[in-house]
C-alpha cells in the first residue's frame, strides 16, 4: 500500500489528486471535482465573448469551462479567468504514487462524462447572447434612427436535459423555444433588456439557490437570466456571456424526502 501525504489529497473527494488544477488562490483540486463543486449562478457577472466564437457543438461549449470565472469551493474566492492545469504536479503524483494514480486513471476512464459523485450533481455551461447587424439608413431618407437586425439565443453543454427556453422581450411578449437551437430573431431601432428563462426537463432540478419553480408547477426547474442586448461590442456583431451552473436528478418529493 502507498502512504499518501495529506498535501497530495484533494480536499473535496479526499482521494489522491487526479488531473490536478490550481486556482488563483493556490488551492489544488482534481479537475473533475472543481468542475462539479465550483459555485456558480446566473446572477454572477458573465464572461463576455465575441459572438463569432459561438461554439459549434456541445463539446466545444464544455471545453470553455476553463475560461469561466468560478468560486473556489474552499475559500469562495473568485478564481480569476478560470483555473490552471498543473502538469508538473501531475508528473510528481504519477511518480510518487504509481499504483494509486493508475487506479484513479482507470476509474476516470470508465466514469460517465459529466457525471459527479455528489448526489448525481452535474455541471452545465449555459451560453446566452445576441448577434446583431446594423441596417444602413438609405441615402436621402428622413429617418434618423438606425434599424437593427438581431437574434437572441441560448445554448448549453447539455441540450438533452433542457426542456425549453423562454425569451421575454419588451413590447413583443413571450417566445418559447422547445428545441435547439433556442433562438428568436427580430428587428427594431432600440436596444432592450430581455429575460431568458432556461427550463430543465421533468426529473431534473437546478442545484442553485436562485432556481425557481415553473408556472406549471415544475419544482426548481427554471433559472432566469437578464440579457442586455448588445449592438455595439466587437465591431457591432454582438456578444455572448457564459455561466456555469449545477443540476441534478430530482423532484419536489425527492428533495423533501432527502431533507427528512
Buried (B, 14 or more C-beta within 10 A) or exposed (E): EEEBEEEBBBBBBEBBBBBBBBBBBEBBBBBBBBBBBBBBBBBBEBBBBBBEEBBEEBEBBBEBBBEBBBBBBEEEBBBEEBBBEBEEBBEBBBEBBEEBBEBBEEEEEEEEEBEBEBEEBBBBBBBBBBBBBBEEEEEEEEEEEEEBEBBBBBBBBBBEBBBBBBBBBEEEEEBBBEEBEBBBEEEBEEBBEBBBBBBBEEEBBBBBEBBBEBEEEBBBBBBBBEBEBBBEBBEEBBBBBBBBBBBBEBBEEBBEEEEE
